Amino acid sequence: MEAMYPYFLVVHLLCAIIFLGYIFTDVILLTPIRKILGDEIADKFFKIISQRGTKIMPFCVLLLVITGGAMMTRWINFELGFFNTKLQILLSIKIFLALLIVLMVITSLSFKFFIKKKNPLANIIHPIALFLGFFIVIFAKLAFY
């Protein structure tokens, strides 16, 4: 596993950039466009982007979870402990926040593909994911500082 760590790290970072970049673009850049273009044109625009995002983001999140879980075992495990060091505590908080995002992704996909109704949380999921993602990045950097 140790030999694979650098590969997991690169894939994890690329997927995190893609995921948070998509969320950032939606929340910060595209949402204000609705006021300028109006609801009808903005809805068409968002529909095109979300169709592409729905295809890419679940795979990206899955890779984030797999690579993050693999990397986590280097720092947090039964031998090293779980909350013995500052690094382990911050990584545990980061993991908890990431699992909240994964839960929101699963909820969104469930509504879209299984329940086939509009997600009642659709308007708040991306801002919450952006907020949590920001703190995930901060905790990841602080853990190794």
Salt bridges, closest charged atoms under 4 A:
GLU2 OE2 - ARG74 NH2 2.98
ASP26 OD2 - HIS126 ND1 2.32
ASP39 OD1 - ARG34 NH1 3.35
ASP43 OD1 - ARG34 NH1 2.84
